[in-house]
Amino acid sequence: MKLVIAEKPAVGQSLAAVLGASEKKKGYLEGNGWIVSWCLGHLADFIDAEGYDPKYAKWRREDLPILPEEWKYVVLKDRSAQFAVLRKLLLRDDVDEVVNACDCAWEGERIFRTA
């Protein structure tokens, strides 16, 4: 199965129609060898600076710049259900290919990579 991830539900539904993925599921469509799902714009975002160290809760000039070795993300509460759908789909044993169908700019790439 090929999993296609779009940036928005409307785009995902349009792609699914073309690909023949017409079986509706919660948060995705499936059929004809394809699974098509979507983000809802950003599903996750960067954590606040204090998530790296509590001392950053209050900004101080001498602490800048704050450059973490590894950027951390948090799933947005109002989008956690769709995040869970995508996680489940990405972990399916029958998914052997993932297609990025988000917008072809840095923002679309970030949405796809943090889904």
C-alpha positions in Angstrom: 0.0 0.0 0.0 1.1 3.5 -0.7 0.2 6.2 1.9 -0.3 9.7 0.6 -0.3 12.6 3.1 -1.8 15.9 2.0 -1.7 19.2 3.8 -5.4 19.7 4.0 -8.5 17.4 3.9 -9.9 18.9 0.7 -6.7 18.2 -1.1 -6.5 14.7 0.3 -10.1 14.0 -0.8 -9.4 15.3 -4.3 -6.3 13.0 -4.6 -8.2 10.1 -3.3 -10.9 10.5 -5.9 -8.2 10.4 -8.7 -6.4 7.4 -7.1 -9.6 5.4 -6.6 -9.3 5.4 -2.8 -13.1 5.7 -2.1 -13.6 3.7 1.1 -14.1 6.3 3.9 -12.4 5.8 7.2 -11.9 8.0 10.2 -9.3 10.6 9.0 -8.4 8.9 5.7 -9.7 7.2 2.6 -8.5 3.8 1.3 -8.8 1.7 -1.8 -7.1 0.6 -5.0 -3.8 0.1 -3.3 -3.8 3.6 -1.8 -4.3 5.2 1.6 -4.9 8.9 1.5 -4.8 11.0 4.6 -4.1 14.6 5.5 -2.8 17.0 8.0 -4.9 19.9 9.2 -2.2 22.4 8.5 0.3 22.1 11.3 -0.3 19.1 13.6 2.8 19.8 15.7 4.8 22.9 16.5 8.0 23.8 18.3 7.9 23.7 22.0 8.4 27.0 23.9 12.0 27.9 25.1 11.2 26.9 28.6 10.6 23.3 27.4 14.3 23.1 26.9 15.2 24.7 30.3 12.9 26.3 32.9 15.3 29.3 33.1 14.1 30.3 29.7 10.6 30.9 30.9 11.6 34.5 31.4 13.6 36.0 28.6 17.0 37.4 29.4 19.4 39.0 26.9 22.4 37.1 28.3 20.6 33.7 27.4 20.4 34.6 23.7 20.7 33.0 21.3 18.8 29.9 22.4 20.0 27.2 20.0 19.0 23.7 21.0 21.0 20.8 19.7 17.8 19.0 18.7 14.5 20.8 18.1 11.6 19.5 20.1 7.9 19.5 19.0 4.6 19.2 20.7 1.4 18.0 19.1 -1.3 20.7 19.0 -4.2 19.7 21.3 -7.0 20.4 18.9 -5.2 18.3 16.2 -4.1 15.4 18.2 -6.8 13.0 16.9 -5.6 13.5 13.3 -1.9 13.1 14.4 -2.9 9.8 16.0 -4.6 8.7 12.7 -1.4 9.5 10.7 0.8 7.8 13.3 -1.3 4.6 13.1 -1.2 4.7 9.3 2.6 5.2 9.2 3.1 2.2 11.4 0.9 -0.2 9.4 2.7 -3.3 8.2 1.2 -3.0 4.7 2.4 0.5 4.1 5.6 0.3 2.0 5.8 3.8 0.6 4.9 7.3 1.8 4.2 10.1 -0.6 4.5 13.8 0.5 1.5 15.6 -1.1 1.8 18.7 1.0 2.6 22.1 -0.6 6.0 22.2 -2.4 7.6 24.9 -0.2 9.4 24.9 3.1 6.2 25.3 5.1 4.5 22.3 3.4 7.7 20.3 3.9 7.7 21.2 7.6 4.0 20.2 7.9 4.7 16.8 6.3 7.8 16.1 8.4 6.2 16.9 11.7 3.0 14.9 11.0 
